[in-house]
Amino acid sequence: MAKYIFKRVILAIVTIFIVCFITFFTMNAIPGGPFAGEKAKSPEVQAALEKRFNLDKPVGQQFLIYMKNLLHGDFGISAKTGRDISDTIGSKFAVSAKLGIMAVLLAVALGVVFGSIAALQRNRWPDRVIIFLSTLFTSLPSFVLGSFLLVIFSVKLGLVQAWSPTHQNLVLPVISLAMYPAAYITRLTKTSMLDVMGQDYVRTARAKGVAQWKVLFVHTLRNALIPVVTYLGPMIASVLTGSLVVEQIFTIGGLGAEFVQSITNRDYPMIMGVTIFLAVFMVTMNLLTDIVYKLIDPRINLD
């Protein structure tokens, strides 16, 4: 396990460096800059701004300076607001994390419950209805579902305030982000449950007269959840990418909305900071998923 974690950490460092390299040089290859399109400034002010953000230096030197600062934990300041990027990411991520955690918990709960029902009711009407709905929701991107929910429950029915503060109403955005992974987990759980239910140890438990609930929860569901655990990493990625647009639709001031706004404003330091933070977050989540996978099933050899 320790050897595997060490390898993954080295791979993570290489991955994050590649992300930094590609993002930095892609931004600098685009015509314009963080101060393009703003009101005319005096040459002195323009020169001072460029010097402050090292824009007066060659691109390669800018990258080396940025990486040096990054190694010291310095993300810099926003080119638009002047705020410390680390502080901005911290405050905005707290909002996105609240939204994401609720969406992930809802997705897992719905997926496991309905996937289990579909497996136990195989080829009956509950199974057909559940599979139809899961197919439908896997075909709907989160931002499309979010728009539908907003129009139906807010504009048409007036049941939910359209653009409400995050501490008051997260129902619609959470549902928007949760339904796609919930639908996928439903199908995953059903397939895994059917596979486990056909194993010899499950049939043996039933033959010995073990209670049905114990066969389901102890012998079947626990082992059937292993594929679901492996999906946690991609699911978190799905929720994160979906939140980029969903936060815009519901005007939630999270990290996704901040990232989209920084792209619109060409706020290069903020774009770099958020991109690196998300890369580190995703790499960490994938590593933790593998470790949990090993803890659930000790037979798995991660090395």
C-alpha positions as CSV (number, residue, x, y, z in Angstrom):
1,M,0.0,0.0,0.0
2,A,2.8,2.5,0.9
3,K,4.6,1.7,-2.3
4,Y,1.5,2.3,-4.3
5,I,0.7,5.6,-2.5
6,F,4.3,6.8,-3.2
7,K,3.9,6.0,-6.9
8,R,0.6,7.8,-7.0
9,V,2.0,10.9,-5.3
10,I,4.9,11.1,-7.8
11,L,2.4,10.7,-10.7
12,A,0.2,13.3,-9.1
13,I,3.0,15.8,-9.0
14,V,3.8,15.1,-12.7
15,T,0.1,15.5,-13.6
16,I,-0.3,18.8,-11.8
17,F,2.9,20.1,-13.5
18,I,1.5,19.2,-16.9
19,V,-1.8,20.9,-16.1
20,C,0.1,24.0,-15.0
21,F,2.3,24.0,-18.2
22,I,-0.6,23.5,-20.6
23,T,-2.9,26.0,-18.9
24,F,-0.3,28.7,-18.5
25,F,1.0,28.6,-22.1
26,T,-2.5,28.2,-23.6
27,M,-3.7,31.4,-21.9
28,N,-0.6,33.3,-23.0
29,A,-1.1,32.1,-26.6
30,I,-4.5,33.7,-26.8
31,P,-4.4,37.3,-28.2
32,G,-5.1,40.0,-25.6
33,G,-4.5,39.9,-21.9
34,P,-6.1,40.4,-18.5
35,F,-6.1,44.2,-19.0
36,A,-7.3,44.2,-22.6
37,G,-10.7,45.8,-23.3
38,E,-10.6,47.9,-20.2
39,K,-10.9,51.7,-20.1
40,A,-7.8,53.5,-21.5
41,K,-5.0,53.8,-19.0
42,S,-2.0,56.0,-19.0
43,P,1.2,54.3,-20.3
44,E,2.6,54.6,-16.8
45,V,-0.3,52.8,-15.2
46,Q,-0.3,50.1,-17.9
47,A,3.5,49.6,-17.4
48,A,3.0,49.3,-13.7
49,L,0.3,46.7,-14.0
50,E,2.3,44.6,-16.4
51,K,5.3,44.8,-14.1
52,R,3.2,43.8,-11.1
53,F,2.0,40.7,-12.9
54,N,5.3,40.0,-14.6
55,L,3.7,40.5,-18.0
56,D,6.7,42.6,-19.1
57,K,8.9,39.5,-19.1
58,P,9.2,36.7,-21.6
59,V,6.6,34.0,-21.3
60,G,9.1,31.3,-20.3
61,Q,10.4,33.5,-17.5
62,Q,6.8,34.3,-16.4
63,F,6.2,30.5,-16.0
64,L,9.3,29.9,-14.0
65,I,8.5,32.8,-11.6
66,Y,4.9,31.5,-11.3
67,M,6.1,27.9,-10.5
68,K,8.6,29.3,-7.9
69,N,5.9,31.2,-6.2
70,L,3.5,28.3,-6.4
71,L,6.1,26.0,-4.6
72,H,5.9,28.5,-1.7
73,G,2.1,28.3,-1.6
74,D,1.7,31.7,-3.3
75,F,-1.1,31.7,-5.9
76,G,-0.8,35.5,-6.3
77,I,-3.6,38.0,-6.5
78,S,-6.5,38.5,-8.9
79,A,-5.7,40.7,-11.9
80,K,-9.3,42.1,-11.6
81,T,-10.1,42.4,-8.0
82,G,-6.7,42.5,-6.3
83,R,-7.8,40.0,-3.8
84,D,-5.6,37.1,-2.6
85,I,-6.4,34.1,-4.8
86,S,-5.9,31.6,-1.9
87,D,-8.5,33.5,0.2
88,T,-10.9,33.6,-2.8
89,I,-10.6,29.9,-3.5
90,G,-11.1,29.1,0.2
91,S,-14.3,31.1,0.5
92,K,-15.8,30.0,-2.8
93,F,-14.9,26.4,-2.4
94,A,-16.8,26.2,0.9
95,V,-19.9,27.0,-1.1
96,S,-19.2,24.6,-3.9
97,A,-18.2,21.8,-1.4
98,K,-21.6,22.2,0.4
99,L,-23.4,21.9,-2.9
100,G,-21.2,19.0,-4.1
101,I,-21.4,17.0,-0.8
102,M,-25.2,17.2,-0.8
103,A,-25.3,16.2,-4.5
104,V,-23.0,13.2,-4.0
105,L,-24.9,11.9,-0.9
106,L,-28.2,12.2,-2.7
107,A,-26.8,10.5,-5.8
108,V,-25.4,7.6,-3.8
109,A,-28.5,7.2,-1.8
110,L,-30.9,7.2,-4.8
111,G,-28.6,5.0,-6.9
112,V,-28.1,2.3,-4.3
113,V,-31.7,2.1,-3.3
114,F,-33.3,2.1,-6.8
115,G,-30.5,-0.1,-8.1
116,S,-31.2,-2.7,-5.4
117,I,-34.9,-2.5,-6.1
118,A,-34.3,-3.0,-9.8
119,A,-32.2,-6.1,-9.1
120,L,-34.6,-7.6,-6.7
121,Q,-37.5,-6.9,-9.1
122,R,-35.7,-8.0,-12.2
123,N,-37.9,-8.1,-15.4
124,R,-40.9,-6.8,-13.5
125,W,-42.5,-3.4,-13.8
126,P,-40.5,-1.6,-11.1
127,D,-37.3,-2.7,-12.8
128,R,-38.5,-1.5,-16.2
129,V,-39.6,1.9,-14.8
130,I,-36.3,2.4,-12.9
131,I,-34.2,1.5,-15.9
132,F,-36.2,3.8,-18.2
133,L,-35.8,6.7,-15.8
134,S,-32.1,6.0,-15.3
135,T,-31.6,6.0,-19.1
136,L,-33.5,9.2,-19.3
137,F,-31.4,11.0,-16.7
138,T,-28.1,9.7,-18.0
139,S,-29.0,11.5,-21.3
140,L,-29.7,14.8,-19.6
141,P,-26.7,17.1,-18.8
142,S,-26.9,18.7,-15.4
143,F,-27.3,22.2,-16.9
144,V,-30.2,21.1,-19.1
145,L,-32.0,19.5,-16.2
146,G,-31.2,22.6,-14.0
147,S,-32.8,24.8,-16.6
148,F,-35.9,22.6,-16.8
149,L,-36.3,22.5,-13.0
150,L,-35.9,26.3,-12.8
151,V,-38.6,26.9,-15.3
152,I,-41.0,24.4,-14.0
153,F,-40.7,24.8,-10.2
154,S,-39.8,28.4,-10.0
155,V,-41.2,30.3,-13.0
156,K,-44.3,28.2,-13.7
157,L,-45.3,26.8,-10.3
158,G,-43.6,29.4,-8.1
159,L,-42.7,26.7,-5.5
160,V,-39.1,27.6,-5.3
161,Q,-37.4,31.0,-5.3
162,A,-35.6,31.3,-8.7
163,W,-32.3,32.9,-7.6
164,S,-32.0,32.5,-3.8
165,P,-29.0,32.7,-1.5
166,T,-27.2,29.4,-1.1
167,H,-27.9,29.2,2.6
168,Q,-31.6,29.3,1.9
169,N,-32.2,27.0,-1.0
170,L,-30.0,24.4,-2.6
171,V,-32.8,22.0,-3.6
172,L,-32.9,22.5,-7.3
173,P,-29.1,22.8,-7.9
174,V,-28.5,19.7,-5.8
175,I,-31.0,17.7,-7.7
176,S,-29.6,19.0,-11.0
177,L,-26.1,17.8,-10.1
178,A,-27.2,14.5,-8.5
179,M,-29.5,13.0,-11.1
180,Y,-26.9,12.0,-13.7
181,P,-24.6,10.1,-11.2
182,A,-27.6,8.7,-9.4
183,A,-28.9,7.2,-12.7
184,Y,-25.5,5.7,-13.4
185,I,-25.1,4.3,-9.9
186,T,-28.6,2.8,-10.3
187,R,-27.5,0.8,-13.3
188,L,-24.2,0.0,-11.8
189,T,-25.8,-1.3,-8.5
190,K,-28.3,-3.4,-10.4
191,T,-25.7,-5.1,-12.5
192,S,-23.4,-5.7,-9.5
193,M,-26.2,-7.0,-7.3
194,L,-27.3,-9.5,-10.0
195,D,-23.8,-10.7,-10.3
196,V,-23.3,-11.1,-6.5
197,M,-26.7,-12.8,-6.1
198,G,-25.6,-15.6,-8.4
199,Q,-22.4,-16.3,-6.3
200,D,-22.1,-19.6,-4.5
201,Y,-21.8,-18.0,-1.0
202,V,-25.1,-16.2,-1.4
203,R,-26.9,-19.4,-2.5
204,T,-25.3,-21.2,0.4
205,A,-26.4,-18.6,2.9
206,R,-30.0,-18.9,1.6
207,A,-29.8,-22.7,1.8
208,K,-28.8,-22.5,5.4
209,G,-31.9,-20.5,6.2
210,V,-30.2,-17.1,6.8
211,A,-32.7,-14.3,7.1
212,Q,-33.5,-12.6,3.8
213,W,-32.5,-9.1,5.1
214,K,-29.2,-10.5,6.3
215,V,-28.5,-12.1,2.9
216,L,-29.3,-8.8,1.2
217,F,-27.4,-6.4,3.4
218,V,-24.5,-8.5,4.7
219,H,-23.7,-10.9,1.9
220,T,-25.0,-9.2,-1.2
221,L,-25.1,-5.4,-0.9
222,R,-21.7,-5.0,0.7
223,N,-19.9,-6.8,-2.1
224,A,-22.1,-5.2,-4.7
225,L,-21.1,-1.7,-3.6
226,I,-17.4,-2.2,-4.7
227,P,-18.0,-1.0,-8.2
228,V,-19.9,2.0,-6.8
229,V,-16.9,2.9,-4.7
230,T,-14.7,2.9,-7.8
231,Y,-17.1,5.3,-9.4
232,L,-16.8,7.9,-6.6
233,G,-13.8,9.5,-8.2
234,P,-15.4,10.0,-11.7
235,M,-18.6,11.0,-9.9
236,I,-16.9,13.8,-8.0
237,A,-15.4,14.9,-11.3
238,S,-18.9,14.9,-12.9
239,V,-20.3,17.0,-10.0
240,L,-17.5,19.4,-10.2
241,T,-17.7,20.0,-14.0
242,G,-21.5,20.2,-13.8
243,S,-21.3,22.8,-11.0
244,L,-19.4,25.1,-13.4
245,V,-22.6,25.8,-15.3
246,V,-25.2,25.0,-12.6
247,E,-23.8,27.6,-10.3
248,Q,-24.2,30.1,-13.1
249,I,-27.8,29.1,-13.8
250,F,-28.8,29.4,-10.1
251,T,-26.4,32.4,-9.4
252,I,-24.6,30.5,-6.7
253,G,-21.4,32.2,-5.7
254,G,-19.2,29.1,-5.6
255,L,-15.9,28.1,-7.2
256,G,-17.5,27.1,-10.4
257,A,-19.1,30.5,-10.9
258,E,-15.8,32.2,-10.0
259,F,-13.9,30.1,-12.5
260,V,-16.3,30.9,-15.3
261,Q,-16.2,34.6,-14.4
262,S,-12.4,34.6,-14.3
263,I,-12.4,33.1,-17.9
264,T,-14.8,35.8,-19.0
265,N,-12.6,38.5,-17.5
266,R,-9.3,37.0,-18.6
267,D,-8.2,37.0,-15.1
268,Y,-5.1,34.8,-15.7
269,P,-3.9,34.4,-12.1
270,M,-7.3,33.4,-11.0
271,I,-7.7,30.9,-13.8
272,M,-4.4,29.3,-13.0
273,G,-5.2,29.2,-9.2
274,V,-8.6,27.6,-9.6
275,T,-7.3,25.1,-12.3
276,I,-4.4,24.0,-10.1
277,F,-6.7,23.7,-7.0
278,L,-9.2,21.6,-9.0
279,A,-6.4,19.4,-10.4
280,V,-5.0,18.7,-6.9
281,F,-8.5,18.1,-5.5
282,M,-9.3,15.6,-8.3
283,V,-6.0,13.7,-7.9
284,T,-6.5,13.5,-4.2
285,M,-10.0,12.2,-4.5
286,N,-9.0,9.5,-7.0
287,L,-6.2,8.3,-4.6
288,L,-8.6,8.2,-1.7
289,T,-11.1,6.3,-3.8
290,D,-8.5,3.6,-4.5
291,I,-7.6,3.4,-0.8
292,V,-11.2,2.9,0.2
293,Y,-11.6,0.3,-2.5
294,K,-8.7,-1.6,-0.9
295,L,-10.2,-1.3,2.5
296,I,-13.6,-2.6,1.4
297,D,-12.0,-5.6,-0.5
298,P,-8.6,-6.6,0.9
299,R,-8.2,-9.0,-1.9
300,I,-7.5,-6.1,-4.3
301,N,-3.8,-5.7,-5.1
302,L,-3.3,-2.0,-5.8
303,D,0.4,-2.5,-6.7
